[in-house]
């Protein structure tokens, strides 16, 4: 094989890796198995195109190094886990996707197709929205478990989280378009955002998604407006929120059920999701207290929960490998040191997306959503939410790094890599 042919093959592989990343993003709202297949194909296409210098530069930065540090800590944690190897490997599997972050940072530092990844994800969510709306209008069309109604692919919590991310990216672009006199497209994007919001409020409400929306709203206002504009945006959002609250009994029931579920769990020993979460957190904290520095090892969560439930009955005897809180899920296995690495990674990624532009905003939405969602779930370890974080941070981060590199090349000053 000649050098020219080898170069051509490498270029083709890089193009294939780009489009596989686009397909991977599109698969996230639709299919877990398809995402896994596309992730494997993407990795096979990408690896031969990587060069050591680019990878080394990314791994030297906090945004690329800290996901690998958490991954390696998880690997090391298998050594002191007092459980079988099957449980250790199952626990380590939750960390593996983090290896994709630096790879995506390298890939989209050089690729021009990063925006297509965002478009593909939005298109898949739009398809989900259309089907969800059709199911609401014609419930007899629904083909899945009634517990997931009216979500065509995942579940209400996951779908509403996907839709919240789309809403805030669409609003960001709509505001930019309005300022640039692209009024028709701005109005269209705002209507699409409203359609996503309508589905969340009246069809499939995820309570965590509502908390994420509350966290993202002031960030959007700060990014796009000055102080007086921020106040106006928050007041307008308050009016819209009050109107939605008064017109959606479903929304009021979903939010109000949190307190009812906790009370029923405590007084009637009823099995409720909110009550179970509080119990899982209590038991997780007790487990961390017994091994605070480096935890009980990778894959040890279920064993620790079993130890905490000895002698208990009813819902208090529930054993789970998922404490539904990301920091606790890491700290149980890797202690406070592991939790510190987790939070250092989140902070590094927040700092990466502190600039202007669409890529920086998409990255910020992804990181904030993961941090806030992980207060109530183990979203980094969950398949769909975890891969959404990895792809979102990797692609948007690569685009941000590419912008900085071009700024340096054009004489825009010294900008950290």
Secondary structure as UniProt FT lines:
FT   HELIX           3..28
FT   TURN            29..30
FT   HELIX           32..47
FT   TURN            48..49
FT   HELIX           52..60
FT   HELIX           62..77
FT   HELIX           78..80
FT   HELIX           85..96
FT   TURN            97..98
FT   HELIX           99..110
FT   HELIX           114..137
FT   HELIX           139..141
FT   HELIX           146..148
FT   TURN            149..150
FT   HELIX           156..179
FT   TURN            180..181
FT   HELIX           183..202
FT   HELIX           207..224
FT   HELIX           227..247
FT   HELIX           249..267
FT   HELIX           273..290
FT   TURN            292..294
FT   TURN            298..299
FT   HELIX           301..308
FT   TURN            309..311
FT   HELIX           314..317
FT   HELIX           326..352
FT   HELIX           358..373
FT   TURN            374..376
FT   TURN            379..381
FT   HELIX           383..409
FT   TURN            410..411
//
